[in-house]
Amino acid sequence: MGVNPTVHELDEDPRGKEMEKALMRLLGSSSAVPVVFIGGKLVGAMDRVMASHINGTLVPLLKDAVKKAEEEEWFLRVISSILDTNQMMY
């Protein structure tokens, strides 16, 4: 499917505790990690990810995130090419 997850270890980040507290407020939970974001959107803790899988909404979420990432990558390549061409003109 082309999904390459990014893992952010809060215990290795100087602001990790602060981020964990913010996630706890967002989730309304005393345990904020692990938390999953797909395509920049908060899905929630693993129970929410599993529920999304069971109810059939997880795969469409992943496919949409991959599609958006591919579109963004294509757009960035086009912009980069235009910028490179403009630099060669000056």
TAQUI-V993876 format. One record per pair of residues at least 4 apart in sequence whose ideal C-beta (glycine too) atoms are under 6 Angstrom apart, sorted by the first residue. I is the first residue (numbers start at 1). J is the second residue. Records with the same first field share a line. If there is no record, write none. Layout:
BEGIN
I: J + J
END
This chain:
BEGIN
1: 62
2: 66
3: 62
10: 16 + 19 + 20
11: 16
15: 19
20: 32
23: 32 + 35
24: 29 + 32
27: 32
35: 45
36: 43 + 49
37: 42
38: 43 + 61 + 65
39: 65 + 68
43: 48 + 49
44: 48
52: 57 + 58
53: 58
END
